[in-house]
Amino acid sequence: MLFADSKNVQAIGLPFNWNADYANGKNYAEYDLLTHKKNDFYLVQKNQVVRFGLFGQGMKFFFEMSDGSFNLMRRRIEVEYIDENGKTYHLTTNFENKDLITYKEAYADYSNAQGVQRSNIKSINFGYKTIYKKDDVQLFFQPVVSLPFNESAFIEVKLTSNKDMNGYLAFKSGGIEVERFYAPLEANRAGQINWVIKN
């Protein structure tokens, strides 16, 4: 398992590669670590995944499939929603199924004179989407960690509720709340925030 191992593994071809750690102790990476052959993301055995994320540059960023908590550079990051009555919804302590997300954001430079097009990767991203249920509340929760080049890493959080809520979105690092934002939710309308990751 790549994420559970203390040694650093170099990414192939890009600053960061995605990787899935499996329950049987094996892993499935974007590029085979021995042959450097590219693997297909759609062949990830989702029912076997225990951790998923990115590695490279001597760093590891991943989430635990069991509860959805993030481990970013050995720091546990959690996200909570606190409603107007003080009730807490532990979004990253959620044992529902999770759909894996990974993508690269890129832009292209095109020169008419030379007829040359160059693509440049702007960021590499990973996360998941899931539904959090508690009592009569259902929250569609989609956290995506973005590693932009030459900028600070951040978590993009999309949240949709089945009912109106007038609460706060809180971010915890190592079990301690580091920041919260007023985040009213209108039923069935997505809210989104980008949180720059803080220690």
C-alpha angles and dihedrals in degrees: 000000000000099000094046092050117091095215121093120243120201120236117238123233095346136050090254134024127195119242139184120206112209129215091242091063096258127111138214115211134187088253123027103253092222105036097026087224113151115251126212115249089210090063093063107126094233095187089058098048117115097166133017132183148090134305135186143097088055090299137110126202119178147137131232110245092210097065106000097242115149127233107201114177091337092309119118111228121193133181125210137178117215114196129213091271093053095255111148124220108198097211094181093047091067123132097193121115116283129209111218119236129194130153143148121235111215142168131204130226112207124192114199093193094055098028088228126141121193123189119210124192111231099184143352116222141189139172141107146253126231144149120251115205128193124158106315094339124100118185123190102213126191117173116179123183111216122201104193119188113251093003137084119278115250142180117236108208121194115188130180125180130200088223140032113277131179106201148108136273111224130195121205128195119194090351094305123108109242102174142001133191132200103250116174113188126210114208113271094356119113121237121198137194134173113216118195105225112250130187 
